[in-house]
Amino acid sequence: AFVDDLTGASTRAYGLAAVQHELHRAHRLEEPLVLAFVDVDGLKDVNDRDGHAAGDAVLRTVGAVLREHVRPYDPVVRVGGDEFVCVLSNTTLEAAAVHFAEIGTALGRDAGTCSISSGAVALHPGELLDELMARADAELYRSKRARPTDGPGGRTVA
């Protein structure tokens, strides 16, 4: 009930509770925190072209790469079919951008047929989780609109 069987990420309910804990901690200690929405580009195309087993393999790879490239205490949460939330505590937005670029490079090696897009935002003083997530979601879609597709497989990492 705590771990998504397919991706190894935290389930939505459990994971968002961990995210809320990290948010409270960041506010209390006045430390930076970055929340990122991560979307698997082209997953529907993979499912339609190669079947759902291939799409599941992509999701497994994305989950594994995300978990391998964050610290053990940074929550990685599967919040939707092809969408994840990652929280990097005590991290600046600039450091998070470098971090997600590295994740994108690793995925390019491992997944091959798919890429990710991400929208990362830094926590504001007193900001609530719903507000932070709404900003990250908006940033994800802004980055997707601003970036041309790379052909089959989707977009490059934001």
Secondary structure, 3 states (H helix, E strand, C coil): CCECCCCCCECHHHHHHHHHHHHHHHHHHCCCEEEEEEEEECHHHHHHHHCHHHHHHHHHHHHHHHHHCCCCCCCEEECCCCEEEEEEECCCHHHHHHHHHHHHHHHHHHCCCCEEEEEEEECCCCCCHHHHHHHHHHHHHHHHHHCCCCCCCCCCCC
